[in-house]
Amino acid sequence: MEAFYKVVSLLGGLSMFLYGMRIMGDGLKSSSGGALKTALAKVTGNAVLGFFLGVVVTCMIQSSTATIVLTVGLVGAGFLTFRQSVGIVLGANVGTAITAQIIRLMDVDAGNGSILFFFKSDNLAPLALVIGMVLIMFVGRRKDSAANAGTIFVGFGILFVGLMNMSSAVGQMSQSLSYLLVSFEDNYFLGFLAGVGVTGVIQSSSAVVGILQSIASSVGVTFCAVFAVIVGVNIGDCITTYLVCRIGASREQVRTCLVHIIYNIMAAVLIFGLIGLLRATGVLNDDIWFKTLHAGGVANVHGLFRLVPAIVFLPMSGVIANLAEKIAPDREVNEEDSDIERNLRELDQRLITNPGLALSETAHLIGHMGDVSLHNLEAALQQLFEFDERRDSRIDQREDLLDRMADGSNQYIVAISPYITRDWDRRNQSFQLKALVAFERIGDLAVNIAGNIRSLREKGGVFSEKAMNEIQLAFEAVRDILTLSVRTYKEDSIVLAKKVEPLEEVIDDLLETLRGRHVQRVVNNECTVFNGIEYQNILLNLERVSDQCSDLAVYLLGRTDDSISGHEHQYIHNLHHSNNQEYLSEFRRNYDKYFDQLHE
């Protein structure tokens, strides 16, 4: 029974260690999510730059798995290409060694008068917890940054409490654990498999190395007993990451995962080969081979086993990438379908706990929705002048894809809600929900226009030359406002947003004028009633597209202006009846542009 409680104590310490790592990483990601995305997205194919970014990011979030999952998400989102991700993956493998170096603080041995006494784990842990709770409970109510910092401190404290608990439990089982480790001195394959298996179960190489360091701090371990285990830990880590990233991944995401596993297999072969060679040549003599290691020694061995292969294989990153591409070759698909499907996969569930990063993902996808809606509007215009059944079918297909993008992004944005702590993220979430509805609705209206044109054709109706010229002018104006709106959204520009409403008001006046002209043609028997109905239907759908563009621009303005948010209609009414010179100047410029093209 005593052995059972010792195992429970060990597992309890491990649980605290894992939880501490998780919440410390969450705090770091929450406080720097946008910065992480920006840094990763700026990688331009330079493997060395990507390598250092991978090292830094992994040091920050204390998990190579988290960094690689983040990278896979950005590859799927189109922020990074597969080739740009290779250096980051290699850097993540090195950056994860920093956790072991932090854990070696357990070995600090200093008196009360020494400054090193401060860094002892049994002093650092409670101090970090106290600071963290003060920041969360008292300062964090007013500042999100303080709450994030508090989360980091609490995670750090819990991590070390877990380590101390593991060390205590291991100390009580020192005899049995020592015997277990000695058995690996003559059976390196068993030690390797143990490292792979335990890491695969725990799903954290840092945790397994932490266990080894706890054992080393309590009873000491020899180099020959643990080197194979550490190599196995590295393999187990990459398998876990691969399995996580493989679920629902695109072809490029699968390749990124493959780089991780290929690299670690090559690294394991290199380490075993080097150790065998050094042992055979006497460089690794018995003094080193049987040297007793403590937590710091285990951390150093782990760090070397991560760093040496990175130095050797970083210049070969292109070869590793080529191998991954051969294992996961491209599928032949329609180029436009491929692009849309890739954007459908932008909403990576692995990033959902980081609102800043997740909303950046949805912003990119919604911007693509704007492109698709614009493309469908232009295709509908082409149908009026050159009808094509295949184009008509394609318009419907794009609308289905647009609906899928809207549904997916809507569910994803709503799912982020429990993790939002910053007011800006909440405002951005609200704006994106409104924006995706606007673009989805514009896509519906483009389909309606294509349907109006198809109905006109099926009934044998034809617009007069005057009607065709006028409706083409209306299309041009609406295409211009939709193009401006998509650009406004993508550039997140208040300046451009203020240009939308004056153009929308001009379009309202233009369409009202065109309606009057067409009614007059019907009265004069220059156009049939049926043709007139379809003409009016097309103009009505165009007007609604323009209205959606206006709504989108006002929503963007309201995101940062509380006097507009929730009072959009009042804002527009006041703007129309104001003496705002910027608005009036833009209105007059657009009015002259389109009305000057009208001919009697």
C-alpha positions in Angstrom: 0.0 0.0 0.0 2.9 2.3 0.8 4.2 1.8 -2.8 0.8 2.8 -4.1 0.8 6.2 -2.3 4.4 6.8 -3.5 3.2 6.3 -7.1 0.2 8.6 -6.5 2.5 11.2 -5.0 4.8 11.0 -8.1 1.8 11.3 -10.5 0.4 14.2 -8.5 3.7 16.0 -8.8 3.8 15.2 -12.5 0.2 16.5 -12.9 1.1 19.8 -11.2 4.2 20.1 -13.4 2.2 19.6 -16.6 -0.5 22.0 -15.4 2.0 24.6 -14.4 3.7 24.4 -17.8 0.3 24.7 -19.5 -0.9 27.8 -17.7 2.5 29.5 -17.9 2.5 28.9 -21.6 -1.1 30.2 -21.9 -0.2 33.3 -20.0 2.8 33.9 -22.3 0.7 33.3 -25.4 -2.1 35.5 -24.3 0.3 38.4 -23.6 2.1 38.1 -26.9 -0.2 36.2 -29.3 -0.2 39.0 -31.9 3.6 39.4 -31.6 4.1 35.6 -32.1 2.0 35.6 -35.2 3.8 38.7 -36.6 7.2 37.3 -35.9 6.4 33.9 -37.5 4.7 35.5 -40.5 7.7 37.6 -41.3 9.9 34.6 -42.0 10.8 34.9 -45.7 12.4 31.5 -46.5 15.6 32.2 -44.5 16.0 28.9 -42.6 18.5 30.5 -40.1 16.0 33.2 -39.2 13.2 30.7 -38.9 15.5 28.6 -36.7 16.1 31.4 -34.2 12.4 32.4 -34.2 11.6 28.8 -33.4 14.1 28.8 -30.5 12.8 32.1 -29.1 9.1 31.3 -29.3 9.6 27.8 -27.7 11.6 29.3 -24.9 8.7 31.7 -24.3 5.9 29.2 -24.3 7.9 26.3 -22.8 6.7 23.7 -25.3 8.1 22.6 -28.6 4.8 20.9 -29.3 2.9 24.2 -28.8 5.3 26.0 -31.2 5.0 23.4 -33.9 1.2 23.2 -33.6 1.1 27.0 -33.8 3.4 26.8 -36.9 1.2 24.1 -38.5 -1.8 26.4 -37.9 -0.1 29.3 -39.6 0.9 27.1 -42.5 -2.8 26.1 -42.9 -3.8 29.7 -42.6 -1.5 30.8 -45.4 0.7 33.0 -43.2 3.6 30.7 -43.8 4.5 28.4 -46.6 5.7 24.9 -45.9 9.3 25.9 -46.8 9.2 28.8 -44.3 8.1 26.5 -41.5 11.1 24.2 -41.7 13.6 26.4 -39.9 11.0 27.1 -37.2 10.4 23.4 -36.6 14.2 22.8 -36.2 14.4 25.8 -33.8 11.5 24.5 -31.7 13.5 21.3 -31.0 16.3 23.3 -29.5 14.2 25.8 -27.7 12.4 23.1 -25.6 15.7 22.4 -23.9 15.3 25.7 -21.9 12.8 24.0 -19.6 15.4 21.6 -18.4 17.8 24.4 -17.8 15.1 26.1 -15.6 14.5 22.9 -13.7 18.2 22.7 -12.9 17.6 25.5 -10.4 16.6 22.6 -8.1 20.3 21.8 -7.8 21.1 25.3 -6.5 22.9 24.9 -3.1 23.5 28.2 -1.3 23.4 29.6 2.2 21.0 32.2 3.4 23.5 35.0 2.8 24.1 34.1 -0.9 22.2 35.6 -3.7 21.8 32.1 -5.2 19.6 31.3 -2.2 16.9 33.3 -3.9 17.0 30.9 -6.9 16.4 27.7 -4.9 13.2 26.1 -6.1 11.6 25.9 -2.6 12.0 29.7 -2.4 11.1 30.6 -6.0 7.9 28.5 -6.1 6.0 30.1 -3.2 7.2 33.6 -4.1 6.1 33.2 -7.7 2.7 32.0 -6.5 2.2 34.9 -4.2 3.2 37.4 -6.9 0.9 35.7 -9.4 -2.1 35.7 -7.2 -1.6 39.4 -6.2 -1.5 40.3 -9.9 -4.5 38.2 -10.8 -6.8 39.1 -7.9 -5.9 42.7 -7.3 -4.2 44.3 -10.3 -5.6 42.1 -13.1 -9.1 43.4 -12.6 -8.1 46.6 -14.1 -5.4 45.6 -16.6 -5.4 42.5 -18.9 -1.6 42.6 -19.0 -1.3 42.2 -15.3 -3.7 39.3 -15.3 -1.6 37.6 -18.0 1.6 38.3 -16.0 0.0 36.8 -12.9 -0.9 33.7 -14.9 2.7 33.3 -15.9 3.9 33.6 -12.3 1.3 31.1 -11.0 2.2 28.6 -13.7 5.9 29.0 -12.9 5.1 28.4 -9.2 2.9 25.4 -9.8 5.5 23.9 -12.1 8.2 24.0 -9.4 5.8 22.8 -6.7 5.1 19.8 -8.9 8.9 19.2 -9.4 9.5 19.3 -5.7 6.7 16.9 -5.1 8.1 14.5 -7.8 11.6 14.8 -6.2 10.2 13.9 -2.8 8.3 10.9 -4.2 11.4 9.8 -6.2 13.5 10.1 -3.1 11.3 7.7 -1.3 11.6 5.2 -4.2 15.3 5.7 -4.7 16.4 2.1 -4.4 13.9 0.7 -6.9 14.4 3.6 -9.4 18.2 3.2 -9.1 17.9 -0.5 -9.9 15.6 0.3 -12.8 18.0 2.9 -14.3 21.1 0.6 -13.9 19.4 -1.9 -16.1 19.6 0.6 -19.0 23.4 0.7 -18.8 23.6 -2.6 -20.6 20.3 -2.3 -22.6 20.3 1.0 -24.5 17.5 -0.2 -26.8 15.2 -0.7 -23.8 16.2 2.7 -22.5 15.4 4.2 -25.9 12.0 2.5 -26.0 11.2 3.6 -22.4 11.9 7.2 -23.5 9.7 6.9 -26.5 6.8 5.2 -24.7 6.7 7.4 -21.6 6.9 10.6 -23.7 4.1 9.2 -26.0 1.9 8.6 -23.0 2.7 11.9 -21.1 2.8 13.9 -24.4 5.6 16.2 -23.1 9.3 15.7 -23.5 9.9 18.5 -20.9 7.9 16.5 -18.4 9.8 13.3 -19.0 13.2 15.1 -18.8 11.8 16.8 -15.6 11.2 13.3 -14.1 14.8 12.3 -15.0 16.0 15.5 -13.4 14.0 14.7 -10.3 15.5 11.3 -10.1 19.0 12.7 -10.7 18.5 15.3 -7.9 17.5 12.7 -5.5 19.7 9.7 -6.2 21.9 10.6 -9.1 22.1 8.8 -12.5 25.0 7.9 -14.7 25.4 9.1 -18.3 25.3 5.6 -19.7 22.0 5.0 -18.0 20.1 7.9 -19.3 21.6 9.0 -22.7 19.4 6.4 -24.6 16.4 7.4 -22.6 16.9 11.1 -23.6 17.2 10.2 -27.3 14.0 8.2 -27.0 12.3 11.2 -25.3 13.1 13.3 -28.4 11.5 10.7 -30.7 8.5 10.3 -28.5 8.0 14.0 -28.6 8.0 14.2 -32.4 5.6 11.3 -32.7 3.1 12.9 -30.3 3.3 16.2 -32.2 2.8 14.4 -35.6 -0.3 12.6 -34.4 -1.8 15.8 -33.1 -1.0 17.8 -36.2 -2.1 15.1 -38.6 -5.8 15.3 -37.7 -7.7 17.2 -40.4 -4.5 18.8 -41.8 -3.8 20.0 -45.3 -1.1 18.7 -47.5 1.4 21.4 -46.5 0.5 21.0 -42.8 1.2 17.3 -43.1 4.6 18.1 -44.6 5.4 20.4 -41.7 4.7 17.6 -39.3 6.8 15.2 -41.4 9.8 17.6 -41.1 9.6 17.3 -37.4 9.6 13.5 -37.4 12.2 13.1 -40.1 14.5 15.5 -38.4 14.2 13.8 -35.0 14.9 10.4 -36.5 18.0 11.7 -38.3 19.0 13.4 -35.0 18.6 10.1 -33.1 20.7 8.2 -35.7 23.4 11.0 -35.5 23.5 10.9 -31.7 23.8 7.1 -31.5 26.4 7.1 -34.2 28.5 9.8 -32.5 28.3 8.2 -29.1 29.3 4.9 -30.6 32.2 6.5 -32.4 33.4 8.5 -29.4 33.1 5.4 -27.2 35.0 3.3 -29.6 37.8 5.8 -30.0 38.1 6.3 -26.2 37.0 10.0 -26.2 34.1 8.9 -24.0 36.2 7.1 -21.4 34.9 5.4 -18.3 35.1 8.5 -16.2 32.6 10.2 -18.5 30.6 7.1 -19.3 29.9 6.2 -15.7 29.8 9.8 -14.4 27.0 10.6 -12.0 24.7 13.3 -13.2 22.4 15.5 -11.2 19.6 17.8 -12.6 22.1 20.2 -14.2 24.0 17.3 -15.9 20.8 15.8 -17.3 19.8 19.3 -18.6 23.2 19.7 -20.3 23.0 16.3 -22.0 19.5 17.0 -23.2 20.6 20.4 -24.5 23.5 18.9 -26.4 21.4 16.2 -27.9 19.1 19.0 -29.2 21.7 21.5 -30.3 24.3 19.3 -32.1 21.8 17.8 -34.6 20.4 21.2 -35.3 23.8 22.6 -36.1 24.5 19.6 -38.4 21.2 19.5 -40.2 20.2 23.2 -40.4 22.2 23.6 -43.6 20.3 20.5 -44.9 16.9 21.9 -44.3 16.1 22.0 -48.0 16.9 18.3 -48.3 14.6 17.5 -45.3 11.9 19.6 -47.0 12.3 17.8 -50.3 12.0 14.4 -48.5 8.8 15.6 -46.8 7.4 16.7 -50.2 8.1 13.2 -51.7 6.4 11.5 -48.8 3.3 13.8 -49.1 3.1 14.8 -52.8 0.7 17.3 -54.2 -2.7 16.2 -55.4 -3.9 17.5 -58.8 -6.9 19.8 -58.2 -8.5 22.9 -59.8 -6.4 25.9 -58.9 -9.3 28.0 -57.7 -10.8 25.1 -55.7 -7.4 24.5 -54.1 -7.1 28.1 -53.1 -10.6 28.2 -51.6 -10.2 24.9 -49.8 -7.0 26.1 -48.3 -8.7 29.1 -46.9 -11.5 26.9 -45.5 -8.8 25.2 -43.4 -7.5 28.5 -42.0 -9.6 28.2 -38.9 -7.3 25.8 -37.0 -8.9 24.6 -33.7 -5.4 24.3 -32.2 -5.2 28.1 -32.0 -8.6 28.8 -30.5 -7.4 29.3 -26.9 -5.4 32.4 -28.1 -8.0 35.0 -29.1 -5.6 37.5 -30.6 -4.1 34.9 -32.9 -7.4 33.1 -33.6 -9.1 36.4 -34.6 -6.2 37.1 -36.9 -7.0 33.8 -38.6 -10.7 34.6 -39.0 -9.8 38.1 -40.3 -7.8 36.6 -43.1 -10.6 34.2 -44.0 -13.3 36.8 -43.9 -11.1 39.0 -46.2 -11.0 36.0 -48.6 -14.8 35.8 -48.3 -14.9 39.4 -49.6 -12.8 38.4 -52.6 -15.1 35.5 -53.4 -18.2 37.7 -53.2 -16.6 40.3 -55.5 -15.6 37.5 -57.9 -19.2 36.2 -58.0 -20.6 39.7 -58.6 -18.2 40.2 -61.5 -19.2 36.7 -62.9 -22.9 37.7 -62.7 -22.1 40.8 -64.7 -20.4 38.7 -67.3 -23.5 36.6 -67.6 -25.5 39.6 -68.8 -23.3 40.2 -71.7 -22.0 36.7 -72.4 -24.1 33.9 -70.8 -22.3 30.7 -70.1 -23.9 27.7 -68.4 -20.6 26.6 -66.8 -20.1 30.1 -65.4 -23.6 29.9 -64.0 -22.9 26.6 -62.3 -19.6 28.0 -61.0 -21.4 31.0 -59.4 -23.5 28.5 -57.4 -20.5 26.5 -56.4 -18.7 29.5 -55.1 -21.8 30.5 -53.2 -21.8 27.0 -51.5 -18.1 27.5 -50.6 -18.9 31.0 -49.3 -21.7 29.6 -47.1 -19.2 27.0 -45.7 -16.7 29.7 -45.0 -19.3 31.8 -43.2 -20.6 28.9 -41.1 -17.1 27.8 -40.2 -15.9 31.3 -39.3 -19.0 32.0 -37.4 -18.7 28.9 -35.2 -15.0 29.5 -34.7 -15.5 33.1 -33.7 -18.2 32.2 -31.2 -16.0 29.3 -29.8 -13.3 31.9 -29.0 -15.6 33.7 -26.5 -14.7 31.8 -23.3 -11.0 32.8 -23.9 -11.5 36.5 -24.5 -10.2 38.7 -21.7 -9.3 42.0 -23.6 -11.9 44.6 -24.6 -10.2 45.0 -28.0 -10.6 41.3 -28.8 -14.3 41.5 -27.8 -14.9 44.4 -30.1 -13.0 42.7 -32.9 -15.0 39.6 -32.4 -18.3 41.5 -32.7 -17.1 43.3 -35.8 -16.0 40.1 -37.5 -19.3 38.5 -36.9 -21.0 41.4 -38.6 -18.5 41.5 -41.4 -18.8 37.8 -42.3 -22.6 38.2 -42.5 -22.2 41.2 -44.8 -19.9 39.3 -47.2 -22.1 36.2 -47.1 -25.2 38.3 -47.9 -23.4 39.9 -50.8 -22.6 36.5 -52.1 -26.4 35.6 -51.9 -27.2 38.8 -53.8 -24.8 38.0 -56.6 -26.5 34.6 -57.0 -29.9 36.5 -57.1 -28.6 38.7 -59.9 -27.3 35.7 -61.8 -30.8 34.1 -61.3 -32.5 37.3 -62.6 -30.3 37.2 -65.7 -31.0 33.4 -66.2 -34.7 34.0 -65.9 -34.6 36.8 -68.4 -32.7 34.6 -70.9 -35.1 31.6 -70.4 -38.1 33.8 -71.2 -36.3 35.1 -74.3 -36.1 38.6 -72.9 -33.5 41.1 -74.0 -32.8 44.6 -72.6 -32.6 47.5 -75.0 -29.2 49.1 -75.8 -30.0 52.0 -73.4 -31.0 49.7 -70.6 -27.8 47.6 -71.1 -25.6 50.7 -71.0 -27.3 52.0 -67.9 -27.2 48.6 -66.0 -23.6 48.3 -66.9 -23.0 51.7 -65.3 -24.8 50.5 -62.2 -22.7 47.4 -62.1 -19.6 49.4 -62.4 -20.6 51.7 -59.5 -21.5 48.7 -57.2 -18.4 46.8 -58.2 -16.4 49.9 -57.2 -18.0 50.1 -53.8 -17.6 46.4 -53.1 -13.9 46.6 -54.2 -13.5 49.6 -51.9 -15.2 47.7 -49.0 -13.1 44.6 -49.4 -10.0 46.7 -49.4 -11.2 48.7 -46.4 -11.7 45.4 -44.5 -8.4 43.9 -45.5 -6.4 47.1 -44.7 -8.5 47.7 -41.6 -8.6 51.4 -42.7 -10.7 54.1 -41.1 -9.7 56.5 -43.9 -11.1 54.1 -46.6 -14.2 53.3 -44.5 -15.1 57.0 -44.5 -15.1 56.9 -48.4 -17.8 54.2 -48.6 -20.9 56.0 -47.4 -20.6 59.0 -49.8 -20.3 56.4 -52.7 -23.2 54.4 -51.3 -25.4 57.6 -51.3 -24.4 58.3 -54.9 -25.3 54.8 -55.9 -28.7 55.2 -54.3 -29.3 58.3 -56.3 -28.0 56.6 -59.5 -30.2 53.6 -59.1 -33.3 55.7 -58.4 -32.6 57.7 -61.6 -32.2 54.4 -63.6 -35.5 53.1 -62.2 -37.3 56.2 -63.3 -35.8 56.0 -66.8 -36.7 52.4 -67.2 -40.3 53.0 -66.1 -40.5 55.7 -68.8 -39.3 53.2 -71.4 -41.9 50.7 -70.3 -44.6 53.4 -70.6 -43.3 54.3 -74.1 -43.4 50.6 -75.1 -39.6 50.6 -75.6 -39.5 47.7 -73.1 -41.9 44.9 -72.1 -43.3 44.6 -68.6 -41.5 41.3 -68.0 -38.2 42.8 -69.0 -38.9 45.8 -66.8 -39.5 43.5 -63.8 -36.2 41.7 -64.2 -34.5 45.0 -64.7 -35.9 46.4 -61.5 -35.0 43.1 -59.6 -31.4 43.4 -60.8 -31.2 47.1 -59.6 -32.8 46.1 -56.3 -30.2 43.4 -55.7 -27.4 45.9 -56.7 -28.8 48.4 -54.2 -28.7 45.8 -51.4 -25.1 45.0 -52.2 -24.3 48.7 -51.8 -26.2 48.7 -48.5 -24.2 45.8 -47.2 -21.0 47.7 -48.1 -22.3 50.7 -46.2 -23.1 48.6 -43.2 -19.6 47.0 -43.2 -17.8 50.4 -43.3 -19.9 51.8 -40.5 -19.3 48.6 -38.4 -15.6 49.2 -38.8 -15.9 52.8 -37.7 -18.0 51.8 -34.7 -15.4 49.3 -33.5 -13.3 52.1 -32.2 -16.0 54.8 -31.8 -18.6 54.2 -29.1 -20.7 57.0 -30.4 -21.3 55.0 -33.6 -21.4 51.4 -32.2 -25.1 50.5 -31.6 -26.2 53.8 -33.2 -25.3 53.1 -36.8 -28.5 54.3 -38.5 -28.5 57.5 -36.5 -24.8 58.1 -37.4 -25.7 57.7 -41.1 -28.7 60.0 -40.8 -26.7 62.7 -39.1 -23.9 62.3 -41.7 -26.3 62.8 -44.6 -27.8 65.9 -43.0 -24.5 67.4 -41.8 -22.1 69.9 -43.3 -19.2 67.5 -43.2 -16.9 68.8 -45.9 -15.0 65.5 -46.2 -18.3 63.6 -46.8 -19.6 66.3 -49.2 -16.4 66.5 -51.2 -16.3 62.7 -51.7 -20.0 62.6 -52.6 -19.6 65.3 -55.2 -16.6 63.6 -56.8 -18.4 60.2 -57.1 -21.6 61.9 -58.3 -19.8 63.6 -61.1 -17.9 60.4 -62.0 -21.1 58.3 -62.6 -23.8 60.8 -63.5 -21.5 62.3 -66.2 -21.7 58.9 -67.9 -25.5 59.1 -68.2 -26.8 60.0 -71.7 -30.3 60.9 -72.8 
